[in-house]
Amino acid sequence: MQLNQYIDHTILKPTTSISDIKKLCGEAVNYQFAAVCVPPNFVRLSKELVLGSQVKVATVIGFPFGYSAVEAKLAEIVLAIVDGADELDVVANVSAIKNGDWEFLANEINHLLPFIRQHHKVIKVIIESGVLTDEEIIKCCELYGVAGIDYLKTSTGYAEKGASVESVALFKAHLPAHVQIKASGGIRDYAFAKQLIDAGATRLGCSAGVAIVQGMNNAESGSGY
């Protein structure tokens, strides 16, 4: 397993500093992670720091609750693409999901997706699965599967519950084959990361990417991890 290629090495805390970003990007390049996921104001710097590597730059849109108006999310997407973002992790309006306003959510994604596709960028939609019922998750899988997004993502990391094996398995059972799964939130060790991958995740959003890869190496070497 090329575990490093599953990892979006992530820092999204509000106190993120330039030195944090430099460390994150350096580790991502060194370990050849799939991407770094950074706050929007650090996209341009991150793009410079990973230049010459295969590491992509992802950022968040409407973070962390998805409350922003569709027009505001579109403006964020435009700026992120101008700054060099390769991948956009867009937070769905969690309140709309909880209130069953599927028409609003369909309208939202149908306004955002064409611009993202026009610029050949990757879109991951975050639905905060830890606060949703199974029925709400299934409905999201259906709605976003039809829309044609690239990834459905479990969590922002800001809710009381992050990724779970159960939610990833539910995604896997109800998403069309062309939509991949990103698990994020609370992934801190190799054992949990492997469980999520086994359940169907193809990306892992985590700040502990280095520790997870080192944990895999320890496990494979029989060091007693």
N, C-alpha and C positions, 0 to 999 in steps of 0.2 A: 504494500500500500504506500503510495506517495502522499503521506499525510500532510506534508507541507503545502501541497497544492489544493487542499481542502480549506485552508485557513485564510480568513480575512483578518489580519492583525489589526486590532481595533483600539482606538482611544477616543472617547466621546465625552469625557468629563468636562464640566464647565470651566474648570481651572486649568485646562490643558495649556502647556507652555510650548514655546519654540523648541526648547531642549527636549521636551517629551516627544515632539514630532520627529526631531532628528534621531532620537534613540529608536523610536518605532520604525521609521523608514530604514534605518541602518540594519536593524534586526530582520526586517522583511526581505531586504536585498540579500543579506547573508544566508538566510534560511530558505530563500526562494519561495516565499509565501505567494499565494494567489493574488492577494491585494492588501493594501492598507485601507482602513476605513477611518476617516478623520472628519472633524467638524468642517463646515463649509469654508470658514475663513482660513483654513490651512491647506486647501486643495492645491493652490498654485505652488506653495512651498514644497508640498509633498511630491508633486509632479517633478519638480527640479531634483529632489533628493533621490528619486528612484529612476531617474533618467539613465538609459542604457541597460536597464534590467527588464525582465518580463513582468515585474510587479505592477499591477493595475492600481489606480487610485479610485477609491469609492468614497462617497460622502452621503450624508443624510438629508432628507427633504421633509419638511413639516415635523421635525423632530422636537420632542419625543411623543407627543400625543396625537398628532395628525389633525389638530383643530384648525389649522390655517385654511383660509379660503382657497379654492381651486386656483384663482388668479395668483395668489401669493406663492403657492407651491410651484406654479409654472414659472414665475419670476425667479425663484430659487434654482430651479432646474436650468434655466437659461444662464444664470450667472455661474453655476457650477460647471456647465459645459464650456463656457468661455474661459474659465480658469483651468480647464484641462481634465475634468473628471471623466473617468472611463465608465463608471458604474454608479447608479443612483438608487439608494435605499430609501424608498418613499413610504412614509408612515400613513397608512389608511386612517380615515377619521374614525377613531375607536368609538366615539359617542354615536356616530351614525350606525355602526355595526350593532351596538348594544340596543339601539332603538329600531333595528330592522329596516333602516332606510336604504334599501338596496338600490333604489332608483338614483339616489344621491351618489352613492358609491360608484355605480356604473357610469354616471355622468362624469364623475371626477376622473376615473381612469381613462375614459374615452377622450377627455380633453388633454390629459398629460401624455398619453402614450404616442400619439402621432409625432409630436416634436422630438421625443426621445428616439423614436425609430428613424426619423429624418436624419438624425445625427449619428446613427449607428451605435448608440450606447446601450448598455445593459441596464434593465430595470428590475429591482427587487422590491416587492411590496411587503411591508411589515404589518401584521394584523394583531399583534399582542395576544397570542393564543392562550397565555396563562390566565387571562381574565374572561375568556370566552367559553361558552358551552360547546359541546361537540356539534350540536346542530348549527351553531353560528360559524364554527370552523368549516364545516362541510359546505355551507352556503358560500363562504368566502372562496373555497376551493373551486366551486362551480363558477362563480362570477369572474374571478381573476383567471381561471383556466380558459374560459371563453374569450376573455379580453386578449389573451396571448402574451402575458408577461413572461419574463425569463425565469424568475425565482419568486416563490412565496416564502417569506421569512417569519420565523416564529415570534420574535420578541425584540423590543428596543433595549432591554436590560434595565428599564426603569420601573416596570411593574413589579408587584410582589412575587411573581413567579415568572421564571424565564423559560428556556427550552426544556422540553421533556421528551422522553422516548415515545410516550403515548401520543403526543401531538404530532411528532414527526411521522409516526406510523399512520395517523389519521390523514395527514396531508398526502402521504404516499398512496393511500387507498382511494383518494377522491380527486387527485389532480390528474390532468392528462399527462401523457408521457413527456411532452415537450416542455413542461414546466418543472424546473428543478427546485430543490428545497434547501433553504439556508436556515440552520439552527443557530440561535444566539441567545445569550443571557445565562450566566451561571456556569459556563463551561470552563472548568479550571484544571482538569486532569485528563490523562490519556484514556483511562477506563471509561469515563462518561463520553468522551469524544468518540471513542470506538462504538459505543452503544448507539449513539445518534447516527453515525455513518451506517452501521448495520441496519438501522431502521429505515434508512432512505435519504439521509442528508448528504448533499454533495458540496456544501460549503458550511463552514463553521465560523461564526463571528465571535471573536474572543480576544481579550487582552493578554491571556496567558498562553499565547501561541508557542513561545519558546519553551516553556515548561512542559507543554503537552507533547511537543516533538521530542524533547529530552526524555520524557516519561516513556514514550514509545521505544526509543533506543535502549533505555534501561531494561524494559520488559523483554525486548528481543534478545538482549545480551544475557538474560537470565540473572540479572543482578539483584533480583528480589524486589523490584518496584511493585 
